[in-house]
Amino acid sequence: MSIMKIHGGRSLHGEVTIGGAKNSVVALIPAAVLADSPVKFDMVPDILDVHNLMLILQSMNVSSYFADGVLQIDPTKIQTGHLPSKAIKKLRASYYFMGALLGKFHRAVISFPGGDNIGPRPIDQHIRAFEALGAHVTESGDTVYIDATENGLIGAPIFFEMVSVGATINAILAATRARGITTIHNVAREPEIVDIVAFLNEMGAHITGAGTDVIRIEGVDHLEAKQTHMVIPDRIEAGTYLSLAAAAGDGILIKNVIPQHLEPFTQKLQEMGVDLTINDHDIYVKKPHQLRGVQIKTAPFPAFATDWQQPITPLLLTAQSESVITDTIYPQRQKHVGQLQKMGAQIRVNEQSQIVIDPTPHLHGAVVAAGEIRAGAALMIAGLMADGETVIEETDNILRGYDNIARKLTDLHADVEVLPSSD
């Protein structure tokens, strides 16, 4: 694990360009194995999750090459087998290989995925979707066996009991090459799902309804990539830099964004009193004054994303009245609270599992740990705000989701470096 050292208290200014969406790429890479041709993605973020997924591809005899934001994948010589559990357990999104391999070969064997520990995230809805399409699913130890080789996958109606991004994507991947028509109800509507469906349709899939709560898929036998797919900008990274700019900036321009994807976040900033200039593809954040506390409740898109609640927390400390965060998706997503307290933050969790943030005029540097990606982002912003040196341990969790983080912060005139751990 690496560490991040930050000497805070500096006035940040300049511009930063947002990379491709992590939550798109981690599904697009498994989706690429559905193709019967080489695939090329552009604007791919240079994050650890991408490199871990490339290791999984390698175990299936799928070659890949990544440089300058372009990722090339050749699945034409793919071989199936038990995927490497070590790589699988490093990231939650590895479970998208379930749907992709099931769609491609009508079978998949995969260890239970890992990733951030932010509370229960069962895969029962994924399994029920596969079973609705005709697959037989069994579990043994920490391994899931999915098989539809006897009759193949057959299109069917699928009804989700609750909105799930992961289950929605896995059902789409499996159904894309099933026989007949699949209609998936109560699906997630996130922009990343729209992006993945756009990629599949570019290759010849017949999928409609992405961005609504019902998706219809007419299965196809063949998928061929005929163009480079451009990954959408990362709305979570953009929100992180918006929070950073408002909390520690003296005028920062955030480029390569889709403002419509950011509306729940920018509306909260404006409610706080942050002065934003929102253009077609960029947002300028002025140095704020006299911020107000706000109430935030996370929910599925198009509401305020759970991945935003931690990055916005350091900014809420600068408000002149109390703020309260209610995370309805992952109520246990609170790894940053105790770590921020080490830096002097007036923050706590109440009896309703809400995060209560009180005005905190000053933070001081401390040794803290990034328990997961977005908790690490919150600590990083707090470190930039704080007096003295902050050392963030377990920084690999930040690197899993933030593209070229040290360079981007340095370009904003931050004093930050990422170093190998001395352990």
N, C-alpha and C positions, 0 to 999 in steps of 0.2 A: 504494500500500500504506500502511496506517495503522500506527502504533506504539502500544504499551501501556507506560505508565510505572507502576511499582509501587514504593512505599516500604514495604519489608517490616518484619517484626519486630513487627507489631501483633497483639494478641490478638483473634481473630475470634470473634464470638458472634452469636446470633440465629437466624433461620430463613430458608430459601430454598425456593422452589417450583419443582419441575422442570417443564419444558415438554414439548411433544409430541415424539415420537421423530423425530429427523432421518432415521434410516435407514428409517423408514416413509414419511415425507412425500415424500422424494425419489423414491419409487416410486409413491406414491398420486397425485401430480400427473400423471405420464405416464399412469397407469391411468385417470385421469378422461377422457381423450380417447376411451376405449372407449364412453362413455355416449352415449345418444341424447337426453339431457336435461341441463340445468344441474346442477352438482354443488356441494355445500357441505361443507367440512371445518371442524371446530372444534379448538381447542388446537393450532394450527399454530405452530411456533417462528418467531420473527422472525430468520432467519439468511440469510446471503448466498446459500446454495444455493437457497432458496425464490425469491428475487428473480431469480436467473439462470434458473431453470426458467420463471418467468413471462415472461421475455423470449423464451424458446424458444416458449412457447405463443402469444405475440403474433405471432411470425413465421408461424404457421399460421392466423392469423385467429381464434384462440381468445382471447376476452376473459377477464380475471381481475381480481379486486379483493380486496385483503388489508388488513384492519384489525382490531386488537384480538384477534388470534389466530384470526380467522375468514377463511378463504379461499374465495371463490366463483369457480367456473370454468364458462364456458359454451362447450362444444365443438360446439354445434349448427350453426355456420357454418364449421366447420373446412375448411381447404384444405391439400392436401398439396404437398410440394415438397422441395427440398434444405434441410435445417435449417441455421441459421447456425453455421458452424464455430467462430467465436470464442466463442460462448456454450457450445457443445457441449464445447469443450476445457477449459472452466473447471471442470467437475465430472464425475467418473466416472459418476455415476448417470444422466447424460443418455442412457446406452445403453438405459434402459428404454423410450425412445421407439421402439426397434427392435421390441420385442414388441408394444407398444400399437398402433403404426401398422400393423404387419403384421396384427394381429388385426382392426383396423378396416377397412383398405383392401386387405389382401392384398399390400401392397408398402411398402417403406420405403427411403429413401436417407439415410444419416447418416455424418458424419465419425467417425473413431475418437475415443472419448471421452478426456477428460483427467482432472483430479483429482489427488489426492495421489500423489507418487512414492514408493511404499513397497515397490518391488520388482515383479517380473513379475506381471501380472494378466491373462492372455490371455482372449480371448472365444471360444476355439474351442468350448467346450461350449455356449455360446449358439447359435453357428452350427449345430452338429450338431443341436440341438433344433429349430431352424427347418427344417432340411433334413428331419428326421424327419416333420415336419408337412406336407411337400410343397413347401416354398419352395426357390427356386434362389438361391444366395448367391454373389456375386462381389465381388472387391475390386479397386480401382483407386486407386493412390496411397494417400491416407489416408482413402478413402471406401469404405463398404460398401453394396452394392446388394442388396436382398432382394426377391424377387418370387415371388408365388404367384397372380398374376392369372389364369393360364390355367385352372387347375383348382380354385383356392381352397385353403384349409387343410383338411386332413383329419386327424381324430384318430388318434393312433398311440401305441404304447408308446415311451417315452423312458427311456434308462438313462444316468445320469451316472457317469462314471468316478471322479469325486471330488466331495465335497460343495461346492456353490457357491451362495451366497446370490443373486448376480446372475443366474446361469443359471437357477436355480429360478424367480425372479420373472419373468424374460423368457419362459420357457416357459409359465408360467401365463397371462401376459397374452396371448400369441399363441393359446393353446389355448382360451381362454374363449369365443371366437367362432368356433372351428373346427367343422366338421361331424363329428359322431360323438363317440367317447369317447377321451380321452387319459389314459394312466396314466404318471406320472413317478416313476421309481424312484431311490433314493439322493438324495433331495432334502434341502435345508437345513431346519432345524426352528426357526429363530429366531422370537422373538415378533413381529418386524416382518412376517414372512411370514404368520403367523396374522392379523395386523391387515389386511394387504392382501387376503387371501382373505375376511375378514369384510366388507370394503367391497364387494368384487365380488358376494358373495352377497346383500348388502343390495339390490343393484341387479337381482337376478334371475339371477345366475350359479348354476351347479350344481357346486360344488367341495367335495370332502370330503377328509379326511386331513391337513389343515394341522396342523403340530406333530408329525407322524409322519414316517417316512422314505419313505412312498408317498402321492402325491397323485393323486386321480382327478377328472377334469374331463369333464363332459358339456356339449358346446358348445351355446350358445344364439345366437339371431339378434338379440336385443334386450336392451339394458341401460338401465334407467331409475332414476335416483336419487330415492327417495321420502322420504328422511330425511337429516339432517345426520350425517356420520360423525365420531365423536369419536376423535382420534388417541391412541394409547396413550402413556403417559409414556416419556421417553427414558432407558433403562437405562444408557447410556454417560454421559450428563450426570449422572445420579444417582451413578454410580460415581466420577466426577470430584469431585463435591462431598463424597462420603464420604471420599475420600482427603484432600481439602483440610481437611475438618473434623478428621480424625485427626492431620494433620500440623501444622496451625497454629491449630486451634480451641480454644475454651474453653467448649464446650457449644454445639452447633449442631443444630437440628431440620431435617431434610430432608423436605419434604412432597411429596405427589402422586407416590408411587412404587408399583410393584407388587413387593413383597418377593420373590415367587417368581422374578421375572426377574433378581434381584440375588443369588441365593443363592451362586453361585460366588465372587462378590466379597466378600460379607459373611462368608462362611466363612473366606476368607483373612485378613480383618481380625481376626476373632475368634481365628484361629490365631496371629496376631501378638500378641494381647493387648489389642486395642481393645475397649472396653466399649460395646456397642450395645444400645439398647432398640428392638426391632422391633415395630411395630404394623401394623394392616391397611393403612394408606395412608401411613405416615411412619416415619422412623427417626431416633432421637436418638443423637448421637455425643458421648460424654463425653470430656473431656480425658484423653488416655491417659498411662500411665506404664510404663516398663520394657518396651518392645516387643521382640519376638523376630524374627529374620530368618526368611524362608520361601522355599520353592521354588515357583515358578509356571511352569506350562506352558499355553500357549494352545492352544485347539482349538475346533472348531465347537460351537455351542450343543447341549447345555446345559453345556458346559465353560466355562472362563475365556476371555472374549472377547479377541481381539487388540487391539481398541480400548481395552481397559482397561489393557494392560500399561504404557503410557507414563504415564497419569495416576497409577498407583499407585507409580511409581518414586520420586518425591520422598519419599513416606512411608517407603519402605524404607530411605532414607538415615538415618532416625531410629532404626532398630532397633539393638540392641546386639550383633548378630551378622550374618554375611554372608547376603545373599539372592541367588538366581540366577533369572533369567527365561529360559525357553526358548520362543521364539515359533515354533510349528510351522506357522503359517499364512503369515506374512510374516517369514522369518528376517532380512531386511534392514531391518526396521523399527527403525532405530537412530539416527534423526536427532537425537534428544534427547541422546544420550550425550556427544558432543563439546561441545554447548552447556552441559550441566550441569557438565562439567569446568571450563568457564570460571568457574563460580560456586563452585568449590572442592569439588565433589562427588567422592567417591572411588568412581568407577564406570568400568567398562571392558568391552570385548568380548573374550571369550577365543577360543581357536582353534576351538571348536565353535560359534561365532557366538552363544553365550549372553551375556546381559548380567549381569555380576557387580557387585553393589552392596555396598560395605563401609560400616560405620558412619561417619557424617560429622557430628560435633557442630555444626559451624557452616558456613553458606553465606554468601557475600557477593554483593552486587549486581554486575551486569555487563551489558554490551550483548550480547544474544543474538538469535538469529533462529528464528522458528517455521517450520520447513521443511514442516510439514503440520499438520493439525488437532490430532491427539492429542499430537504433540510439543510444540505450542504450549501445550496444557493442562498438560503436565508442567512447562514453563518458568514458566507462570503460578503454579502452586502453589509451585514453588521460589522464585520471586520474593517471594511472600507470606511464606515462611519466612526469607528471607535478611535480613542486616543491610544497610542502605543502599538505594540506588536500583537497580532493575533496569529496563532498557529492552528490550522485546521488539519486534524488527523483524518485518516481514511478518505483522503481526497479522491481516490479512484472512483468513489461513488459520484462525485461531481463530474469527473471526466467521462463517466458513462453517458452523460446527457448533454454536456455543454461543449460545443465546438471551439477549439483553439482558445480556451478560456483565458489563459495567461497572456497571450498576445493581444486579445481584444481588450482586456483590462489595462494592459500597459499602454496601448494606443490611446486610452482615455486618461492617461497620465497617472494611473494608479501605481503604487509601489508594491508589486506582488510577484512571487515566484513559486513555481511548483518544483519540489525536490523529491528524490527518493527518500523513503523512510530510513532512519538510521537503525531500525530494528533488524 
